[in-house]
Amino acid sequence: MKKVTYVLILPLLVVSGLVFANREIKSEVSKKLTSKPISDTERKAALKKWEASPDGIKYKKWEASPEGKKVYAGAAKIRNQVKDYTNMEAVVTSLSLPPGSLLGFGVMARINGDDYILRFDDGLQQLNSLKVNDKIIIKSHSVSYAPKYAYPIVSGEYAERDSKIIYKHAPRKGGC
């Protein structure tokens, strides 16, 4: 009986030792990767290098184009409301995003007379009830843009219709 017990415990000890050793190696690697913060001069050098790359040149051309200027103007129009996380009234103009979009679930909406992509991380079931021309109140912490899209991208974190919350972004688990 003792021999059977030893035979069963020995592989368990070997496997747990391997798992523990592997965990230590991974934590050492992650410490090495995150231990040195990047300086301002390194960051600026990396930015200049990227701006000289084909992607950087393409982005700079887009920024200077009328389409890029229109997107930047739209983002600037709601910057204060986003910064202060205040209510923005939006009218849903389309239930689908532009063709080829890789933003996940979202709708097109008009805020203050300009069109925006209103993107949601999750909550497909809560937002399925939306229809074109629905008036909703949204809140967001961020507006982004990309040359691929002709509209600023608003990350929806809160949405209500008829004074009823239809979407609220779930807080991160275990993070800040």
VENHUVEN-V695095 format. One record per pair of residues at least 12 apart in sequence whose ideal C-beta (glycine too) atoms are under 8 Angstrom apart, sorted by the first residue. I is the first residue (numbers start at 0). J is the second residue. Records with the same first field share a line. If there is no record, write none. Layout:
I: J  J
This chain:
57: 146
58: 146
61: 146
66: 149
67: 146
69: 149
70: 144  148  149  150  151
71: 144
72: 113
73: 113  114  115  150  151
74: 142  143  144  151
76: 110  111  113
77: 110  111  115  142  151  153
78: 142
81: 139  140  141  142  153
84: 138  139  140
85: 138
86: 136  137  138
87: 110  111  136  137  138  139
88: 110  134  135  136
89: 108  109  110  115  117  134  135  136  137
90: 108  109  132  133  134  135
91: 106  107  108  129  130  131  132  133  135
92: 106  107  108  109  114  131  132
93: 106  107  131
94: 106  107  129  130  131
95: 107
96: 116  118
97: 116  148  149  150
99: 147
100: 116  148
102: 116  118  152
103: 118  119  120
104: 118  119  121  122  123  126
105: 117  118  119  155
106: 126  129
107: 150
108: 135  137  153
110: 137  153
113: 151
114: 150
115: 142  150  151  152  153
116: 148  150  151  152  153
117: 137  153  155
118: 152  153  154  155
119: 154  155  158  166  168
120: 154  168
121: 168  169
122: 166  167  168
125: 165  166
126: 158  165  166
128: 160  165
129: 160  165
133: 160
134: 160
135: 158  159  160  165
136: 158  159  160
137: 153  155  157  158
138: 155  156  157  158
139: 153  154  155  156  157
140: 154  156
141: 153  154
142: 154
155: 168
156: 168
